[in-house]
């Protein structure tokens, strides 16, 4: 049970161990299920035979019952249908129940005279040290000596939220990483924070972080209500954040990168797009083909994100100030819109809108065949590695897993990003 209580924030622990948040959540969930099974076995072996003599007036029995019930509620509230209505509320209830389980377990063990408390003291010291380190990292990130705290500028565009954060001092954010954000004037209590992927990327450190957010419930809906229609009229608000968190995928190692997104999943792919274009222009990547496939139900989200897409294409320029023409030949952006009245038309810079649903099977087969990469005719050239990145619905991810699985031995890899739009 001890690994469950290593820290108050899984993102911090995932970074500490160098794994993705998704992988660490699986470990955390598995440890929780194992702890519940062991507690249940303990009840069956110790309590069940003497159920008639089980008295709550005995402290060991009382705190054992409280801890067992709290752990049961933790397992119950981990069911997706129960935790989806409010992310912030579920997270705080989960943490409160975890504290109750810890307290009840300690009080239950205090009745055991032969228990070796040295192990508990050592573990408590480790947890306390990690907590102090985490708090210090957050304070260090948000307040540079002689500088103001970070400020957030909130705007809303076509039922979406755009946030620009000016940091206290430059922060290095790798492509695909996210921050946990709290804005006191939007959410007055410190416990309401939310993870958001950073959509902009530059080589090295940057003093501005950009977020593209889908308003749902809780904090995201509050952010939408506080946003201005014109970004120039946005009021600077005090903002505190932790991070950046998450593991960045080394996309520059692949010859072909196929990016697939649905809806707000584009937010997780934009920084990788910037990194790839910049890497190609500066000869720091092996990539020779980048294909972005974006599936939308309506064009509203596309219009809201058009400037973000343009910035991803414009920010990485050569020294003489123009976008590389060579980069334009390796990049293809296909936007598929399911709503009626859509025809094939250009969109943004180098993007094309298509009606209907993307045929990802045909698109993937074309990339695997290498039909879009010119190769030397004089000597046979082996096809390089292919990376398929997805930030989309569960149905799309399941479909891509089935499509990529037969090609795993053919140097094709599927990577599901940490941010998924559902």
N, C-alpha and C positions, 0 to 999 in steps of 0.2 A: 504493500500500500504506500510505502514511503515515496516512490518515484512520482506519485500523483501530486505531491505537495512540495515539489522542488521550487516552485515559484508562483507568483500571482498572475503571470502573463505568459501564455504559451509561445507567443511570437519571440519574446526574449530568450526563452529556453531553446527554441528551434534554432535561432541564430547562434547561440552558445555551442550547440552540438553540430552546427554546420549542415543541418537538414532542412527540408522544406516544411512549412507549417502543416501541410496536408499529411506528410509522413509522421510528424511528431504528434499530430492529433490521433492518428491511427494507433501509435504506441500508447498514448494517454488513454484512449478509449479501450484498448485491449487490457491495460493494467487495471482500469476501473471495473471491467467485466470480470477479470480474474479475482479482484478483491471482493466483489459481490459474491462470487461463487464460493470463495473461502469462508466468508462470513456466514453464508447459508449453510455450508458444511459444519461450521462451528456450532451453529444453532441446533442442527439435527443431532450432532454427536453429544453435545454437552447439555443442552437445555431440554430437548424433547424427552429423554428418559425420565426426567424429574419435573415434568410440566405441572404436576399437581402442587409441588412445593415451591414453584417459582413465585417469588414475592418481590414487588416493586419497592418495598421498603428497604431492601438491600441495595446500597449504592451501585454495586457492580452490576446488578440486574437492571436497574433503572437506566444507567448510562449506556449499558450495552444495548438496551431496547431503543433508546434515543438515537444512538449511532447507527444501528441497523436500519431504522426507519428513514433517517436522513440519507443514508447510502442508497436505499431503495428509491427515494424520490429523485436522487441524482440520476439514477439509471433511467427512471421513467421520463424525466424531463429532457433526456438526451434523444428521445424519439423525434425525428425531423419535424413531424406535423405539429409538435408541441413547442418547439423552439423557434420556428420560423416567424410566427406573428410579430415578435419583437426581439431583435438581436440583443439590444442593450439590457432589457429586462431579464431575458434568459441568462445572460452572462453574469449579472449581479446576483440573481437567485442561486445560480450554480456555485458561485464563489462563497456565498453565505452558507449554503448547505455544506460545502467543503470544510469551512471553519467549524461548523457544528460537529461534523464527523470527527475532526481532529480533536476537539475538546472532549467529546464523549469517549473517544478511544483512550485518551490519556487518563481520564477519570476512571474508566473501566479497568485499566491496567494498574492503577494505584492500589487496587485491592489485592493484587498479586505480589506477595512479599518476595518471591524469588525472581522477579523480573529484573533484568539488567538494564538500568536506565542510562548507562554510559552510551549505548548506541543511539538512544533518543537525543541525548544532549549533543552528541557529535553531529547528528542530522540537523537538529535545530540550529546549530552554529553555522552549518553550510547554508541553510535556507536564509538565515539572517544576513550572512555575508553576501549572498546573491541579491537579496532585496536591497541592501545598501548600495551595492554596485549598480543595480538597475536604476534606483532613484538618482544616484549621482550622474549616471549617463544621461538621464532625461534633463536634469538641471543643466548639465554641461552643454547639451544640444540646444537648449532654448534660451540661454542667457550668456552672451559673450561680454567680457569686461568692457564697460563703457558704451555698450550698444543696447538698443531697445529689445524687448521681447518680439517674437515673430508676430506679424500682422497678416490677417486674412482678408481678401477682397472677394465678396460673394456676388455672383451675377446669375441670372437665370435666362436660358435661351431655349425656346420651344419645349417647355416642360422638362428641361434638364437643368442641372446645376453646374456652374463653372466656378472654381475657386482658385485664386492665385495667392500663394503664401510667400511673403518676403521673410527670409530667415534672419536670425540674429547674426549668424556668420555662415560662410559658404559650406554646403553639405555635399558630399559625394553620394549620389544616388545611382545605383546601377539599374540597367534596364530590367523592368519587371518587378522592382521592389515597391513596397508600400509603406505608409506611415499610419500610426494611430493618432487621430486628431481630436482635440477638444477645444471648442470655442466657448468661453464662459458667457458671453453676451447672447449666445444662441441657446445653449444648454447650461443653466446656472449652476448645476451641481457637477462636481468633478468626476463623478462616477460614470457619466455618459460620454464615452468616446467611441470612435468607430474607425475601422481600417479602411483606407482608400489608396488605390494604386496611383503612383505618380506617373503622369502621362508624358512629361517632358524629359529629355535626356541630353546631356552634353558630356564631352570627354573631360574628366576631372570634376572639380567641384562647381556648384552652382548656388546662387543666392536666391533663386525663385523656384518654387514648386507649383506645378499646375495639376489640378484634379478635375476629372469629368465624372459627374455623379448622377445616378438614377434616383430620383426622389421616390421613396416608398413609404415607410412608416418611421416613427421615432425621430432620431436625429436628422436623417436625410430629408424628411418632410419639413422639419423646422428650418433646415438650411435653405430649402426652396422658398419658404415663406419670408425669409429675411433677405433674399437676393434681390438685386435691382435689375431692371430691364436693360439698362445701359451700364456696361462695365466701368465707364468713366465716372459714373455717379456712385460707385460702390464706396461704402464707408469702411475705413480700415478698422478691423476688430482684433483684439488680443487673441492669439492662438497659441496653444501648446501642443507639441507632438512628440511622440517617441519614434525611434527608427532612424534611418530606413531599415525595414525588416524584409526578410525573404531571400531566396536564392536566385541569382541571375543565371540564365541559360547561356552557355558559350556559343552563340549563334554563328560567330565568325569562322567556326571550324567546318561548316557545311557548304557544299557547292550549291545546293538548291534549298531554299527555305520557303515552304508553303504555309502561309498564315491563314487560319480560318476563324472567323468570329461571327457571333450573332449579337445584334443589339449593342448594349453597352460593353460587350466584350472587346470592342475596338480599343478601349482605354488601356488594356493590358498589352496590346500589340504595338501601339504607337511608339513607345520608347525603343522597342526592338527594331522597328522600321527606321528610326533615326540612326540608331547605332550601325545598322547594316549599310545605309547609304553613306554615312560618314566613313565607315571602314573601307568601303569600296573606293571612295574618292581619295583616300589617303593610303591606299594599298596595304591595309591592315587586315584584310579578310580574304578568305578563299572563295567567297560566295560569288557566283556568276549568274544566279537567277533568284529573284524574289517575287513571289506571287501572293498578293493579299486578296482573300475572298471574304467579303462582308455581306452577311445575310440580314436583311431588314424586313420588318412587317410593313412599315410605312417609311416615307422619305423624311419624316420630321427629325428623327435622330441624326440622319445623314446631314441635313442642313445645319443642325446644332453643332455637329462635330466637324463641319467643313473647314473652318479656320484651323482647327487642331491638325487636320490632315494636311492642309497647306503648309503649316509651320513645320511639320515633320519632313516635308519635301524641300522646304526652302532653307531651313536652319543650317544644314550641312553644305557649305559652299567651298569652292576652291579659293586660293589666295587672291585671285583676280576678281572675285565677287560674283560669279555666276554659277548656277547649278550645272553640275557636270553632265554633258550630253551622253557620255558613256554610261553614267548611272541610269539615265532614262531608258536605255536599251535593256537593262537587266531587270527593270521593275515593271510589274503589271499589277494594276489594282482593278478588281472586278467587284461591283456592288450589285447585289440582286435584291429586288424589291418585290414583295408578294402582293401589294395592294393593286387595285385596278387602275387602269389609265396610265400605266408605265410603259414607255418604249425605250429602245436602245439609244442613249444619248450620252455625250461626254459630261463629266462631272468633276469639279475641282481641277487639280493639275494631274494629268495623265491617268485619271480614273474614268471608267465607263460604267454606266448604269444599264443593267439588263432586267427585263421583266421576269417574274416567276422565282423559282427556287434553284439554287446552285446544284448542279450535278457533281457533287464532290468525288464520286467514283470516277467519272470521266476525267475530271481535272487532275486527280491524283495519278491516274494511269498515264496521262500525258507528261506529267513531271517525272515519273519514274522512267518512262521511255527516253527522256532527255531530248524531246523533239524541239524544245525552245532554246537549246544551247548549241552554238556552232562549234564544231570540233575539227581538228586537223584531219585531212584526208590522207596525208602521206603515211601516217603511222596510227595504229589503233590506240585510242585513248580511253582509259577506263573511266566510267562514270563515278563521280564523287558521291559523298554521303548526302542523304536527303533528310531534312528535318521538317516534320509536320507539327506546327504549333496550333493549339486550339484554345479558345476562350469562348465557350458557347453553352447552349442548352445541354442537358443530360442526354437527350436523344441524339443530338449531333455527336457528342463525345463517344457514345456507344457505337454509333455507326462508323466513326473513324477508327475506333479500336478494331472493329471487324475488318475494315478495309486494309489497315496497316499490318495486321497480324501475319498474313501470308508472306509479307515482304521483309520481315525482320532480318532474315538472313541475306537480304539484298541491300544492306546498308541503309535501310529506311528506319527512322526513329520517330515515335510519336511522343510529344511532350504536352501534357495538360498544365496550363499555367495556374498559378496559385489563385488568381482572381477569376472567378466564373460568374457570369451575370445572373445566375439563379441560385 
